[in-house]
Amino acid sequence: MGQGGQRVGVVGLGCMGMSYAYDPHGRDDTASIAAIHRALDLGADLIDTADVYGPHTDEELVGRALAGLRDRGFLATKVGFVQGATRLRKDGRPEHIRAAVDASLRRLGTDTINLYQLHRVDPEVPLEETWGAMAETVRAGKVRGLGLSDVTVEQVRTAQSVHPVTAVQAEISLWTRDALTELVPYTARESITVLAYSPLGRGFLTGRFASSADLPADDYRLVNPRFQPKNLAANRPLAEAVRKVADSRGVAPPQVALVWVLAQGEHVVAIPGTKSAHYVEENTAACELALTAQETALLDALPPPSGARQ
Ligand SMILES: NC(=O)c1ccc[n+]([C@@H]2O[C@H](COP(=O)([O-])OP(=O)(O)OC[C@H]3O[C@@H](n4cnc5c(N)ncnc54)[C@H](OP(=O)(O)O)[C@@H]3O)[C@@H](O)[C@H]2O)c1
């Protein structure tokens, strides 16, 4: 992790969908906690959450799952998004960061966060000020390392001028490759770890969501452009190509999608999200797979998806 930090498994666990965004009313805390425990058993020890997931419910759930097991998990959370009455707003004010870190520690039931990430840069606050406040959390011993999310190389450089950047989150998958042009090579040179989020294309690349009828009524993906019926139909060949490779290898499609992400760099860690211990097992086993040159070429050549990233 970062510049000589703690070692983590190359497949981690994203906890967002356990209480937020993906079928939040169908949440099953017992299953989610079992998924987190299975991840720890298998060495998928990077556990990612955020204060805004819920809001707050996800950190509370992760805190409950890690009670008595805290030392076995590399705990990553995020700050900088706040749930307003109808929509999320960004808040990078230093006073917000100072209050939010204490609230996160309380909900997570811990006295240290391994990786504290700025969820989004607040355009109203100079990044140097936000990052300066985040650096204070490290000096205060509340946090071990700092990360950014959805940023440009320029923003990483600005943050680096104030305090080291341990990790950067970016959406990376077979259908979201924007970060591969500049961010992934830059972070490799700077020994910054990349946390590839939504590496399964928010579930699409698993083949489970071929039609919007496959999504629960309160699921965020129903408003995601790529999951709109016309785009879903246009994107189907992407999931079919993944399935073809998986079938020929006798593995599951998510494993192919994940190993392609991991192949983007030795500093890239994937954080697939799931609330199922069985899927945790499947996803973690992806790190034992290697694609052939022919499979890589086929997947690399897939066309871009239909529908904007959101
Ligand atoms: N920094 C950011 O702004 C940001 C944004 C989005 C996400 N994230 C982080 O990244 C994590 C992962 O992203 P994500 O959850 O959006 O998308 P994802 O990992 O691409 O996909 C999650 C979906 O895939 C399904 N799934 C997972 N493993 C599976 C398997 N082996 N077989 C079949 N289905 C499987 C999940 O199902 P079930 O839910 O039914 O298990 C869920 O519907 C999040 O949990 C969060 O921690 C960060």
The ligand as a Gaussian input file, in Angstrom:
#p B3LYP/6-31G(d) Opt

LIG

0 1
 N      -14.815000       6.085000      -4.780000
 C      -16.030000       6.067000      -5.277000
 O      -16.580000       7.098000      -5.656000
 C      -16.741000       4.748000      -5.411000
 C      -17.861000       4.634000      -6.252000
 C      -18.482000       3.381000      -6.360000
 C      -17.997000       2.299000      -5.637000
 N      -16.921000       2.456000      -4.807000
 C      -16.384000       1.316000      -4.021000
 O      -16.144000       0.213000      -4.884000
 C      -16.831000      -0.935000      -4.412000
 C      -17.230000      -1.830000      -5.569000
 O      -17.985000      -1.143000      -6.543000
 P      -19.520000      -1.455000      -6.846000
 O      -20.091000      -2.196000      -5.703000
 O      -20.098000      -0.161000      -7.286000
 O      -19.508000      -2.334000      -8.164000
 P      -18.899000      -3.743000      -8.603000
 O      -17.957000      -4.245000      -7.616000
 O      -18.435000      -3.525000      -9.993000
 O      -20.224000      -4.637000      -8.683000
 C      -21.036000      -4.916000      -7.588000
 C      -22.174000      -5.797000      -8.068000
 O      -21.649000      -7.033000      -8.543000
 C      -22.276000      -8.120000      -7.872000
 N      -21.271000      -9.180000      -7.668000
 C      -20.103000      -9.068000      -6.986000
 N      -19.407000     -10.212000      -7.074000
 C      -20.155000     -11.062000      -7.818000
 C      -19.964000     -12.399000      -8.258000
 N      -18.845000     -13.077000      -7.980000
 N      -20.953000     -12.968000      -9.002000
 C      -22.075000     -12.285000      -9.319000
 N      -22.317000     -11.015000      -8.928000
 C      -21.347000     -10.404000      -8.190000
 C      -22.797000      -7.568000      -6.587000
 O      -23.873000      -8.348000      -6.159000
 P      -24.423000      -8.445000      -4.663000
 O      -24.519000      -7.020000      -4.164000
 O      -25.751000      -9.085000      -4.857000
 O      -23.500000      -9.250000      -3.854000
 C      -23.204000      -6.145000      -7.000000
 O      -24.468000      -6.160000      -7.618000
 C      -18.013000      -0.344000      -3.629000
 O      -18.551000      -1.285000      -2.716000
 C      -17.356000       0.837000      -2.944000
 O      -16.638000       0.390000      -1.813000
 C      -16.282000       3.655000      -4.707000

